[in-house]
């Protein structure tokens, strides 16, 4: 689909992505979208989303008149965003791990859709620190104020060691280096360049204006430039839902967006446009419009599930943070006899936050590396929980090879909740220093007043600290802790079910929590592998609450539908699939192991549900071309076929 170019309106402006100022205007240029600072706010780039250790900015190919010809997204590493994350505080993150995960996800995105990725390499010179100059509207590399080559990230471990800098691979620090003069080396850390409101005295931006400046790639890593699909998942699903109550060939009734939101303007321009008059479009009977809308939303949910499954398989990682803004939609071109909305594709635009770690007592398991902590799903699927309490060391003994064995108990909120195995990182302040160690909790031992018992092996404990730990003068000490329960990959299935609810039921954040409760209640009432007749009996039972009956009524969730538009057996099968996703049972945490064919074992539950959803969508499509009297019998056959192959 060809998109009409449109200019920006204040306070938006373009920042040319270039290696310094240019006196020759280009016919087209690559530019970042920025927002001028108003009402005391600082100027900044327009972010599309935050990633785990990265950021994505909105960009475009721009013509001489400043109009966006094609919208892009530029992703850069931003490890500084994870400094305060639980995984970083517990010492799990490092530069090597972040680089590995970034490259793995990038490779998966390139393999999935190579035409969408324009570049996955470096920006200009390899490893330079690039900054945005809001004065001249350009990007410039930073260099020493005394002169010399631009600062470049240093990954040479021997050179870092000689300069007495932190190692690159095993630490969370990044150092940039410049050869100012022959034999003279200037070092600066990424932390010193985090705030560029005013440049440090030792740093300059050659050819730049007076600023202010903003770091563009503070990690000195690769830059991912990819095409941005023009439609949001929520916007497209709402448009499809509205199609059930109007003529399929008519223009959508979409509220005009704010003029200062370019993506909203882009989406509105696509969804509000009628089909070209010169393009013949298949026109269904008015009674078919709700059924068509229902089918297209089933297809949209299936496309979301399929895209998530493809990325999981290619990257060999779950997500742990799937949400509607993890996906965007690209509309297809209008074609003869193809109604608007029937041709679309779904792309994943936000990678997940999961990474595998080898943890004592657990083996290899997936850990969320993002900033999220204290999720309400902690007890069901796992995650991080932080708190403060007191710790008592009952035994400290030499375990050999420079290790000390610690045993004791720890008191704090939420440590004893549940019976699943978990581990804890404990930090004990001691004489202007702190002792940090990882321990396994024994939640089934220890009285309530004594706290939860733990065991730990700690390396290189100073003799003075060990003496204090053994001292009976201070039997209990204050501590901070982070509890980790390894996350079950079933969390992704649950999240995809919530997305399905938004697409098929209601896209209203105010009612979604109640709908989730209704789906959970229904999942508890129906047995596994139940037939459509069992759900029908449940729907007709006087003992079932009104909310469950409403959930099982197709006309409540499909505008323009009546009791006969969508066969009830078909709607029962659809609600059953929603319950399979949303009400998924947590499993024993699956390690990142594979079968003899190389397929990841933890992907299998998601793959089975994706296959059932594919079969359901395939047969729903047949209803649109089948005679109306045959719909009820077709719906029964669909349900029997889907359930017999799951």
VEXDREN-2710 file (C-alpha; in Angstrom, 1 decimal):
% VEXDREN-2710
k/r/px/py/pz
1/UNK/0.0/0.0/0.0
2/UNK/1.4/3.4/-1.0
3/UNK/1.2/5.9/1.9
4/UNK/0.7/9.6/1.3
5/UNK/3.5/11.7/2.6
6/UNK/2.7/14.5/5.1
7/UNK/4.7/17.2/6.8
8/UNK/5.3/17.6/10.5
9/UNK/3.6/20.1/12.7
10/UNK/5.2/21.9/15.7
11/UNK/6.6/21.0/18.2
12/UNK/7.9/18.1/16.1
13/UNK/11.1/18.4/14.0
14/UNK/13.6/16.3/12.1
15/UNK/17.1/15.4/13.2
16/UNK/19.2/14.4/10.2
17/UNK/21.1/11.1/10.8
18/UNK/24.5/12.0/9.4
19/UNK/28.2/12.3/10.2
20/UNK/28.1/16.0/10.8
21/UNK/26.7/19.1/9.0
22/UNK/26.3/19.1/5.2
23/UNK/26.2/22.0/2.9
24/UNK/24.5/20.0/0.1
25/UNK/20.8/19.2/0.7
26/UNK/19.9/15.7/-0.2
27/UNK/16.8/14.8/-2.2
28/UNK/15.9/12.3/0.6
29/UNK/17.5/11.8/3.9
30/UNK/17.3/9.5/6.9
31/UNK/16.1/11.5/9.9
32/UNK/15.1/11.0/13.5
33/UNK/11.9/12.5/14.9
34/UNK/12.4/14.9/17.8
35/UNK/10.2/17.0/20.0
36/UNK/11.2/20.6/20.9
37/UNK/11.2/21.4/24.6
38/UNK/8.2/23.5/25.7
39/UNK/6.9/24.6/29.0
40/UNK/10.2/24.0/30.8
41/UNK/10.7/20.5/29.3
42/UNK/13.9/19.4/27.7
43/UNK/13.9/18.5/24.0
44/UNK/14.1/14.8/23.2
45/UNK/13.7/12.1/20.6
46/UNK/10.4/10.5/20.1
47/UNK/10.6/7.0/21.5
48/UNK/8.4/4.2/20.2
49/UNK/9.2/1.7/23.0
50/UNK/11.7/0.7/25.6
51/UNK/13.4/-2.7/25.2
52/UNK/15.4/-4.8/27.7
53/UNK/18.7/-2.9/27.5
54/UNK/17.7/-0.9/24.5
55/UNK/15.5/1.9/23.1
56/UNK/13.7/2.4/19.8
57/UNK/13.2/5.8/18.2
58/UNK/10.9/7.0/15.5
59/UNK/12.6/7.9/12.2
60/UNK/11.7/8.3/8.6
61/UNK/12.9/8.8/5.0
62/UNK/12.3/12.5/4.5
63/UNK/12.1/14.6/1.3
64/UNK/13.3/18.1/0.7
65/UNK/10.0/19.5/2.0
66/UNK/10.4/17.7/5.3
67/UNK/7.6/15.2/4.5
68/UNK/7.9/11.6/5.7
69/UNK/8.0/9.2/2.8
70/UNK/8.5/6.0/4.8
71/UNK/8.4/5.5/8.5
72/UNK/11.2/3.7/10.2
73/UNK/12.3/2.6/13.7
74/UNK/15.9/2.9/14.9
75/UNK/16.9/0.6/17.8
76/UNK/20.0/1.2/19.9
77/UNK/21.5/-0.5/22.9
78/UNK/20.9/1.3/26.2
79/UNK/22.4/-0.8/29.0
80/UNK/22.1/2.2/31.4
81/UNK/18.3/1.5/31.6
82/UNK/19.0/-1.8/33.3
83/UNK/21.4/-0.5/36.0
84/UNK/18.7/-0.6/38.7
85/UNK/17.0/-3.8/37.4
86/UNK/16.8/-6.8/39.8
87/UNK/19.0/-8.9/37.4
88/UNK/21.7/-6.2/37.4
89/UNK/21.6/-5.7/41.2
90/UNK/22.1/-9.4/41.6
91/UNK/25.1/-9.5/39.3
92/UNK/23.5/-11.5/36.6
93/UNK/23.9/-9.0/33.8
94/UNK/27.1/-8.2/31.9
95/UNK/28.1/-6.5/28.6
96/UNK/28.8/-9.8/27.0
97/UNK/25.3/-11.1/27.9
98/UNK/23.6/-8.0/26.6
99/UNK/25.6/-8.1/23.3
100/UNK/24.8/-11.8/22.9
101/UNK/21.0/-11.3/23.4
102/UNK/20.9/-8.2/21.2
103/UNK/22.6/-10.1/18.3
104/UNK/20.4/-13.2/18.8
105/UNK/17.2/-11.1/18.6
106/UNK/18.5/-9.1/15.6
107/UNK/19.4/-12.3/13.7
108/UNK/15.9/-13.7/14.4
109/UNK/14.2/-10.5/13.1
110/UNK/16.3/-10.5/10.0
111/UNK/15.5/-14.1/9.2
112/UNK/11.8/-13.6/9.9
113/UNK/11.4/-10.6/7.6
114/UNK/14.6/-9.6/5.8
115/UNK/12.8/-7.0/3.6
116/UNK/11.8/-5.0/6.8
117/UNK/15.4/-4.7/8.2
118/UNK/17.3/-2.0/6.4
119/UNK/20.5/-2.2/8.5
120/UNK/21.7/-4.2/11.5
121/UNK/25.3/-2.9/11.7
122/UNK/27.1/0.1/13.1
123/UNK/26.4/3.8/12.6
124/UNK/29.2/5.4/10.8
125/UNK/32.6/4.5/12.3
126/UNK/32.5/1.3/14.3
127/UNK/31.9/1.9/18.0
128/UNK/31.7/5.7/18.0
129/UNK/29.7/7.5/20.6
130/UNK/27.0/9.5/18.7
131/UNK/25.0/12.4/20.1
132/UNK/22.1/14.4/18.8
133/UNK/22.6/18.1/18.4
134/UNK/19.2/19.8/18.8
135/UNK/20.7/23.2/17.7
136/UNK/21.7/22.3/14.2
137/UNK/19.4/19.2/13.9
138/UNK/22.2/16.7/13.2
139/UNK/24.0/13.8/14.8
140/UNK/27.7/14.1/15.6
141/UNK/30.4/11.8/17.2
142/UNK/32.0/12.9/20.4
143/UNK/35.8/13.5/20.6
144/UNK/38.3/14.8/23.2
145/UNK/38.3/18.5/23.7
146/UNK/42.1/18.5/23.3
147/UNK/41.8/17.1/19.8
148/UNK/42.1/13.7/18.3
149/UNK/40.0/10.9/16.9
150/UNK/36.4/10.4/18.1
151/UNK/35.8/8.2/21.2
152/UNK/35.4/4.5/20.4
153/UNK/34.1/1.7/22.6
154/UNK/36.9/-0.4/23.9
155/UNK/36.3/-4.2/24.0
156/UNK/40.0/-5.2/24.2
157/UNK/40.3/-6.9/27.6
158/UNK/44.1/-6.7/27.7
159/UNK/44.1/-3.0/26.9
160/UNK/41.4/-2.4/29.6
161/UNK/43.4/-4.3/32.1
162/UNK/46.6/-2.3/31.4
163/UNK/44.7/0.9/31.8
164/UNK/43.2/-0.4/35.1
165/UNK/39.7/-0.2/33.8
166/UNK/36.8/-2.6/34.4
167/UNK/36.7/-5.6/32.0
168/UNK/34.2/-5.4/29.2
169/UNK/32.8/-8.9/29.0
170/UNK/32.2/-9.6/32.7
171/UNK/31.2/-6.2/34.0
172/UNK/28.4/-3.7/33.3
173/UNK/30.8/-0.8/32.6
174/UNK/31.7/0.5/29.2
175/UNK/34.7/2.6/28.4
176/UNK/35.4/4.8/25.4
177/UNK/39.0/5.6/24.3
178/UNK/40.5/8.1/21.9
179/UNK/44.1/8.6/20.7
180/UNK/44.3/12.3/21.2
181/UNK/48.0/12.4/20.3
182/UNK/50.7/9.8/19.4
183/UNK/51.2/7.9/22.6
184/UNK/48.5/9.8/24.5
185/UNK/45.3/7.9/25.3
186/UNK/42.2/9.5/26.8
187/UNK/39.5/7.4/28.5
188/UNK/35.9/8.3/29.4
189/UNK/33.2/6.0/30.8
190/UNK/29.7/5.7/29.4
191/UNK/28.4/6.9/32.8
192/UNK/30.2/10.2/32.4
193/UNK/28.4/10.7/29.0
194/UNK/24.9/9.7/30.3
195/UNK/23.8/13.3/30.7
196/UNK/24.8/15.6/27.8
197/UNK/22.7/18.6/28.7
198/UNK/26.1/20.3/28.9
199/UNK/29.1/18.5/27.5
200/UNK/31.9/17.6/30.0
201/UNK/34.9/19.9/29.8
202/UNK/37.1/17.1/28.3
203/UNK/34.6/16.4/25.5
204/UNK/33.6/18.2/22.3
205/UNK/31.3/17.6/19.4
206/UNK/33.2/18.7/16.3
207/UNK/31.0/20.7/13.8
208/UNK/28.1/20.8/16.2
209/UNK/26.1/23.8/17.5
210/UNK/25.5/25.0/21.0
211/UNK/23.3/22.1/21.9
212/UNK/21.6/20.8/24.0
213/UNK/22.8/17.3/23.2
214/UNK/21.4/13.8/23.8
215/UNK/23.1/10.5/23.7
216/UNK/22.0/8.5/20.6
217/UNK/23.9/5.2/21.1
218/UNK/25.4/5.3/24.6
219/UNK/26.6/1.7/24.4
220/UNK/28.7/2.2/21.2
221/UNK/27.0/-0.8/19.8
222/UNK/25.2/-1.7/16.6
223/UNK/22.1/0.1/15.3
224/UNK/19.0/-1.7/14.0
225/UNK/17.1/0.2/11.3
226/UNK/13.8/-1.4/10.2
227/UNK/10.6/-0.4/8.6
228/UNK/7.8/0.4/11.0
229/UNK/4.4/-1.2/10.2
230/UNK/1.9/1.7/10.2
231/UNK/-0.9/0.3/12.3
232/UNK/-1.2/-0.4/16.0
233/UNK/-2.7/-3.7/17.0
234/UNK/-5.3/-2.0/19.2
235/UNK/-6.3/0.4/16.4
236/UNK/-6.6/-2.3/13.8
237/UNK/-8.6/-4.7/16.0
238/UNK/-11.0/-1.9/17.0
239/UNK/-11.5/-1.0/13.3
240/UNK/-12.2/-4.7/12.5
241/UNK/-14.8/-4.9/15.3
242/UNK/-16.6/-1.8/13.9
243/UNK/-16.8/-3.4/10.5
244/UNK/-19.5/-5.8/11.8
245/UNK/-22.0/-2.9/12.1
246/UNK/-21.6/-1.2/8.7
247/UNK/-21.1/-1.8/5.0
248/UNK/-17.8/-3.7/4.4
249/UNK/-16.8/-1.4/1.6
250/UNK/-17.5/1.9/3.5
251/UNK/-14.9/4.1/5.1
252/UNK/-14.2/3.5/8.7
253/UNK/-15.6/6.0/11.3
254/UNK/-12.4/6.8/13.1
255/UNK/-12.0/9.8/15.4
256/UNK/-9.3/12.2/13.9
257/UNK/-6.1/12.0/16.0
258/UNK/-4.1/14.8/17.5
259/UNK/-2.1/16.7/14.8
260/UNK/1.1/16.4/16.9
261/UNK/1.0/12.6/16.8
262/UNK/2.4/11.4/13.5
263/UNK/1.8/7.7/14.0
264/UNK/-1.8/8.3/14.9
265/UNK/-2.2/10.5/11.8
266/UNK/-0.7/7.8/9.7
267/UNK/-3.0/5.1/11.2
268/UNK/-6.1/7.4/10.7
269/UNK/-5.2/8.1/7.1
270/UNK/-5.1/4.4/6.4
271/UNK/-8.1/3.2/8.3
272/UNK/-10.4/6.1/7.4
273/UNK/-9.7/5.7/3.7
274/UNK/-12.3/3.9/1.5
275/UNK/-11.3/1.4/-1.1
276/UNK/-10.2/3.0/-4.4
277/UNK/-13.2/3.5/-6.7
278/UNK/-11.5/1.9/-9.6
279/UNK/-10.9/-1.3/-7.6
280/UNK/-13.8/-3.7/-7.6
281/UNK/-14.5/-5.0/-4.0
282/UNK/-16.5/-8.1/-3.1
283/UNK/-19.6/-6.9/-1.3
284/UNK/-21.2/-9.3/1.2
285/UNK/-24.8/-9.3/2.3
286/UNK/-25.4/-7.0/5.2
287/UNK/-26.1/-10.0/7.4
288/UNK/-22.6/-11.4/6.7
289/UNK/-20.7/-8.3/8.0
290/UNK/-20.7/-9.3/11.7
291/UNK/-19.5/-12.8/10.7
292/UNK/-16.8/-11.3/8.5
293/UNK/-15.7/-9.0/11.3
294/UNK/-15.6/-12.0/13.7
295/UNK/-13.5/-14.1/11.3
296/UNK/-11.0/-11.3/10.6
297/UNK/-10.4/-10.8/14.4
298/UNK/-9.9/-14.5/14.7
299/UNK/-7.3/-14.3/11.9
300/UNK/-5.7/-11.3/13.6
301/UNK/-5.3/-13.2/16.9
302/UNK/-4.0/-16.2/15.1
303/UNK/-1.4/-14.0/13.3
304/UNK/-0.2/-12.6/16.6
305/UNK/0.2/-16.1/18.1
306/UNK/2.0/-17.3/15.0
307/UNK/4.4/-14.4/15.0
308/UNK/5.2/-14.9/18.6
309/UNK/5.8/-18.6/18.1
310/UNK/8.1/-18.0/15.1
311/UNK/10.2/-15.5/17.0
312/UNK/10.4/-17.9/20.0
313/UNK/11.6/-20.7/17.8
314/UNK/14.2/-18.7/16.0
315/UNK/15.6/-16.9/19.0
316/UNK/15.2/-19.9/21.3
317/UNK/13.8/-17.5/24.0
318/UNK/10.4/-16.7/25.5
319/UNK/9.3/-13.1/26.0
320/UNK/7.8/-12.6/29.5
321/UNK/6.5/-9.1/28.5
322/UNK/4.1/-9.6/25.6
323/UNK/1.5/-6.9/25.2
324/UNK/-0.5/-5.3/22.4
325/UNK/2.3/-2.8/21.7
326/UNK/4.7/-5.7/21.1
327/UNK/3.1/-6.0/17.7
328/UNK/2.2/-3.8/14.8
329/UNK/0.2/-4.4/11.6
330/UNK/0.9/-3.8/8.0
331/UNK/-2.1/-3.6/5.6
332/UNK/-2.0/-5.4/2.3
333/UNK/-2.7/-3.8/-1.1
334/UNK/-6.2/-3.6/-2.4
335/UNK/-6.9/-6.3/-5.0
336/UNK/-9.9/-7.2/-7.1
337/UNK/-12.6/-9.1/-5.2
338/UNK/-10.6/-8.8/-1.9
339/UNK/-12.4/-6.6/0.6
340/UNK/-10.5/-4.0/2.7
341/UNK/-9.0/-5.6/5.8
342/UNK/-8.7/-9.1/4.5
343/UNK/-5.0/-8.7/3.7
344/UNK/-2.7/-7.9/6.5
345/UNK/0.4/-9.1/8.3
346/UNK/1.5/-8.8/11.9
347/UNK/5.1/-8.0/12.9
348/UNK/6.8/-8.3/16.3
349/UNK/8.5/-5.0/17.1
350/UNK/9.5/-5.4/20.7
351/UNK/11.8/-8.3/21.7
352/UNK/11.3/-10.0/25.1
353/UNK/13.2/-9.7/28.4
354/UNK/14.1/-13.3/29.0
355/UNK/17.6/-14.8/29.1
356/UNK/18.9/-18.2/30.2
357/UNK/21.0/-18.5/33.3
358/UNK/22.7/-21.4/35.1
359/UNK/21.5/-21.1/38.7
360/UNK/22.6/-23.4/41.5
361/UNK/19.8/-25.9/42.4
362/UNK/17.8/-25.0/39.3
363/UNK/20.1/-25.7/36.3
364/UNK/19.4/-23.7/33.2
365/UNK/16.3/-21.5/33.5
366/UNK/14.9/-18.3/32.0
367/UNK/15.2/-15.1/34.1
368/UNK/13.5/-11.8/33.2
369/UNK/16.2/-9.1/32.7
370/UNK/13.9/-6.1/32.6
371/UNK/13.0/-3.6/35.3
372/UNK/9.7/-5.2/36.3
373/UNK/9.5/-6.4/39.9
374/UNK/6.7/-7.5/42.2
375/UNK/4.3/-8.7/39.4
376/UNK/0.9/-9.9/40.6
377/UNK/1.6/-13.0/38.6
378/UNK/4.7/-13.8/40.7
379/UNK/3.2/-16.8/42.5
380/UNK/1.6/-18.2/39.4
381/UNK/4.4/-17.9/36.8
382/UNK/7.4/-16.6/38.8
383/UNK/9.5/-13.5/38.6
384/UNK/11.3/-11.0/40.9
385/UNK/10.3/-9.7/44.3
386/UNK/12.3/-7.3/46.4
387/UNK/12.1/-6.3/50.0
388/UNK/14.0/-5.7/53.3
389/UNK/14.2/-7.6/56.5
390/UNK/16.7/-9.2/58.9
391/UNK/19.1/-12.0/58.6
392/UNK/20.7/-14.3/61.2
393/UNK/23.9/-16.3/60.4
394/UNK/23.8/-19.4/62.5
395/UNK/26.9/-21.1/60.9
396/UNK/29.8/-19.8/58.9
397/UNK/32.5/-22.4/58.0
398/UNK/35.3/-22.9/55.5
399/UNK/34.1/-24.9/52.4
400/UNK/37.6/-25.0/50.7
401/UNK/38.8/-23.4/47.5
402/UNK/38.3/-19.9/49.0
403/UNK/34.6/-20.4/49.7
404/UNK/32.7/-20.0/52.9
405/UNK/29.5/-21.9/53.7
406/UNK/26.8/-19.8/55.3
407/UNK/23.7/-21.1/56.9
408/UNK/21.0/-19.2/58.7
409/UNK/17.5/-17.7/58.5
410/UNK/16.1/-14.6/56.9
411/UNK/12.9/-12.7/57.8
412/UNK/10.9/-10.6/55.3
413/UNK/7.6/-10.2/53.6
414/UNK/6.7/-12.8/50.9
415/UNK/9.7/-15.1/51.5
416/UNK/7.5/-18.0/52.7
417/UNK/4.6/-17.6/50.3
418/UNK/4.0/-20.7/48.2
419/UNK/5.9/-24.0/48.1
420/UNK/7.9/-23.6/45.0
421/UNK/11.7/-23.5/45.1
422/UNK/13.3/-20.1/44.8
423/UNK/16.5/-18.3/45.4
424/UNK/17.4/-15.0/47.1
425/UNK/20.2/-12.5/46.7
426/UNK/21.0/-11.0/50.1
427/UNK/22.9/-7.8/50.8
428/UNK/24.1/-7.1/54.4
429/UNK/25.6/-3.7/55.2
430/UNK/28.7/-4.1/57.3
431/UNK/31.1/-1.3/58.3
432/UNK/30.7/1.0/55.2
433/UNK/30.8/-2.1/53.0
434/UNK/28.3/-4.8/52.2
435/UNK/28.4/-8.5/51.9
436/UNK/26.3/-9.9/48.9
437/UNK/25.6/-13.5/48.3
438/UNK/23.1/-15.8/46.6
439/UNK/21.3/-18.4/48.7
440/UNK/18.7/-21.2/48.2
441/UNK/15.6/-20.8/50.4
442/UNK/14.2/-23.8/52.2
443/UNK/10.6/-22.6/52.5
444/UNK/9.5/-25.9/54.1
445/UNK/11.8/-25.6/57.1
446/UNK/12.0/-23.1/59.9
447/UNK/9.3/-21.8/62.3
448/UNK/7.4/-18.7/61.3
449/UNK/9.1/-16.6/64.0
450/UNK/12.5/-17.9/63.0
451/UNK/12.2/-16.8/59.4
452/UNK/13.1/-18.9/56.4
453/UNK/16.2/-21.0/56.4
454/UNK/18.8/-20.6/53.7
455/UNK/22.2/-22.1/52.6
456/UNK/24.8/-20.3/50.5
457/UNK/28.4/-20.6/49.3
458/UNK/30.3/-17.3/49.2
459/UNK/33.7/-16.7/47.6
460/UNK/36.5/-14.6/49.0
461/UNK/34.9/-13.4/52.3
462/UNK/37.4/-11.1/54.2
463/UNK/38.6/-12.6/57.5
464/UNK/37.3/-9.5/59.4
465/UNK/33.9/-9.9/57.9
466/UNK/33.8/-13.6/58.6
467/UNK/34.6/-12.8/62.3
468/UNK/31.8/-10.4/62.5
469/UNK/29.4/-12.8/61.0
470/UNK/30.3/-15.4/63.6
471/UNK/29.9/-12.9/66.5
472/UNK/27.0/-13.4/68.8
473/UNK/26.9/-9.8/69.8
474/UNK/24.7/-8.9/66.8
475/UNK/22.7/-12.1/66.0
476/UNK/20.4/-10.3/63.6
477/UNK/21.4/-7.8/61.0
478/UNK/19.4/-5.7/58.6
479/UNK/19.5/-6.7/55.0
480/UNK/18.0/-6.0/51.5
481/UNK/17.0/-8.9/49.3
482/UNK/15.8/-9.9/45.9
483/UNK/13.8/-13.1/45.6
484/UNK/13.7/-14.9/42.2
485/UNK/11.3/-17.7/41.2
486/UNK/12.4/-18.8/37.7
487/UNK/9.7/-17.8/35.3
488/UNK/7.5/-20.4/33.6
489/UNK/7.3/-19.9/29.8
490/UNK/3.6/-20.4/30.2
491/UNK/3.4/-16.7/31.0
492/UNK/3.7/-16.0/27.3
493/UNK/0.6/-18.2/26.6
494/UNK/-1.3/-16.3/29.3
495/UNK/-0.3/-12.9/27.8
496/UNK/-1.3/-14.0/24.3
497/UNK/-4.7/-15.0/25.7
498/UNK/-5.1/-11.5/27.2
499/UNK/-4.3/-10.0/23.8
500/UNK/-6.9/-12.4/22.3
501/UNK/-9.5/-11.0/24.8
502/UNK/-8.8/-7.5/23.6
503/UNK/-9.2/-8.5/20.0
504/UNK/-12.3/-10.7/20.3
505/UNK/-14.1/-9.4/23.4
506/UNK/-13.4/-5.8/24.3
507/UNK/-10.5/-3.4/24.0
508/UNK/-11.5/-1.4/27.1
509/UNK/-8.9/-1.4/29.8
510/UNK/-11.5/-0.8/32.4
511/UNK/-13.4/-4.0/31.8
512/UNK/-10.6/-6.3/30.9
513/UNK/-9.7/-7.3/34.5
514/UNK/-13.3/-8.5/35.1
515/UNK/-13.3/-10.3/31.7
516/UNK/-10.1/-12.1/32.7
517/UNK/-11.8/-13.2/35.9
518/UNK/-14.8/-14.5/33.9
519/UNK/-12.6/-16.5/31.6
520/UNK/-10.7/-18.0/34.6
521/UNK/-14.1/-18.9/36.2
522/UNK/-15.2/-20.6/33.0
523/UNK/-12.0/-22.5/32.7
524/UNK/-12.5/-23.8/36.2
525/UNK/-16.1/-24.9/35.4
526/UNK/-15.4/-26.8/32.2
527/UNK/-13.4/-30.0/32.1
528/UNK/-10.4/-30.6/29.9
529/UNK/-11.2/-31.5/26.3
530/UNK/-14.9/-30.8/26.9
531/UNK/-17.3/-31.0/24.0
532/UNK/-19.3/-28.1/22.6
533/UNK/-22.4/-29.8/24.0
534/UNK/-21.0/-29.6/27.5
535/UNK/-20.4/-25.9/27.2
536/UNK/-24.0/-25.5/25.8
537/UNK/-25.4/-27.3/28.9
538/UNK/-23.3/-25.0/31.0
539/UNK/-24.6/-21.9/29.2
540/UNK/-28.2/-23.0/29.7
541/UNK/-27.7/-24.0/33.4
542/UNK/-29.6/-21.8/35.8
543/UNK/-26.7/-22.1/38.3
544/UNK/-24.3/-20.3/36.0
545/UNK/-23.9/-16.6/36.8
546/UNK/-24.9/-13.8/34.5
547/UNK/-21.4/-12.8/33.8
548/UNK/-20.5/-16.3/32.5
549/UNK/-23.7/-16.3/30.4
550/UNK/-22.7/-13.0/28.9
551/UNK/-19.3/-14.3/28.1
552/UNK/-20.9/-17.2/26.2
553/UNK/-23.2/-14.9/24.2
554/UNK/-21.8/-14.0/20.8
555/UNK/-24.0/-11.0/20.2
556/UNK/-22.6/-9.3/23.3
557/UNK/-19.1/-9.1/21.7
558/UNK/-19.8/-8.7/18.0
559/UNK/-21.4/-5.4/16.9
560/UNK/-24.3/-5.9/14.5
561/UNK/-24.7/-9.6/15.4
562/UNK/-27.9/-11.3/16.6
563/UNK/-28.6/-14.7/18.0
564/UNK/-28.3/-16.3/14.5
565/UNK/-25.5/-14.4/12.9
566/UNK/-22.7/-16.4/14.6
567/UNK/-23.6/-20.0/15.4
568/UNK/-23.4/-20.4/19.2
569/UNK/-21.5/-23.7/18.9
570/UNK/-18.8/-21.7/17.0
571/UNK/-18.7/-19.0/19.6
572/UNK/-18.4/-21.7/22.4
573/UNK/-15.4/-23.2/20.6
574/UNK/-13.8/-19.7/20.4
575/UNK/-14.4/-18.9/24.1
576/UNK/-12.9/-22.3/24.8
577/UNK/-9.7/-21.4/22.9
578/UNK/-9.5/-18.2/24.9
579/UNK/-9.8/-20.2/28.1
580/UNK/-7.0/-22.5/26.9
581/UNK/-4.7/-19.5/26.6
582/UNK/-5.8/-17.2/29.5
583/UNK/-6.3/-20.1/32.0
584/UNK/-3.1/-22.0/31.2
585/UNK/-1.8/-24.0/34.1
586/UNK/1.7/-23.3/35.2
587/UNK/4.0/-26.2/34.6
588/UNK/7.2/-27.3/36.2
589/UNK/9.7/-24.7/35.0
590/UNK/11.1/-26.1/31.8
591/UNK/14.8/-25.7/31.2
592/UNK/16.1/-24.5/27.9
593/UNK/16.6/-28.1/26.6
594/UNK/15.7/-29.5/23.2
595/UNK/14.5/-32.7/21.8
596/UNK/16.4/-34.9/19.2
597/UNK/15.2/-32.7/16.4
598/UNK/16.6/-29.5/18.0
599/UNK/13.2/-28.1/18.9
600/UNK/12.9/-26.3/22.2
601/UNK/10.7/-28.3/24.7
602/UNK/9.2/-25.2/26.4
603/UNK/7.7/-24.1/23.0
604/UNK/5.5/-27.2/22.6
605/UNK/2.5/-26.0/24.7
606/UNK/2.3/-22.7/22.7
607/UNK/2.7/-24.6/19.4
608/UNK/-0.2/-26.9/20.2
609/UNK/-2.5/-24.0/21.0
610/UNK/-1.4/-22.2/17.8
611/UNK/-2.3/-25.3/15.7
612/UNK/-5.7/-25.5/17.3
613/UNK/-6.3/-21.8/16.7
614/UNK/-5.2/-22.2/13.0
615/UNK/-7.8/-25.0/12.5
616/UNK/-10.5/-23.0/14.1
617/UNK/-9.8/-20.0/11.8
618/UNK/-9.6/-22.2/8.7
619/UNK/-13.1/-23.5/9.3
620/UNK/-14.6/-20.2/10.4
621/UNK/-13.6/-18.9/7.0
622/UNK/-15.8/-21.6/5.4
623/UNK/-18.9/-20.2/7.0
624/UNK/-18.6/-17.0/4.9
625/UNK/-19.2/-18.9/1.6
626/UNK/-21.5/-21.7/3.0
627/UNK/-25.3/-21.5/2.8
628/UNK/-26.7/-20.0/5.9
629/UNK/-28.8/-23.0/6.9
630/UNK/-25.7/-25.1/7.1
631/UNK/-23.9/-22.9/9.6
632/UNK/-25.0/-24.7/12.7
633/UNK/-23.9/-28.1/11.4
634/UNK/-20.6/-26.7/10.1
635/UNK/-19.9/-25.2/13.5
636/UNK/-20.5/-28.5/15.2
637/UNK/-18.1/-30.2/12.8
638/UNK/-15.5/-27.5/13.3
639/UNK/-15.6/-28.0/17.0
640/UNK/-15.3/-31.8/16.8
641/UNK/-12.4/-31.5/14.4
642/UNK/-10.5/-28.9/16.4
643/UNK/-10.9/-30.8/19.7
644/UNK/-10.0/-34.2/18.2
645/UNK/-6.7/-32.8/17.0
646/UNK/-5.5/-31.0/20.1
END
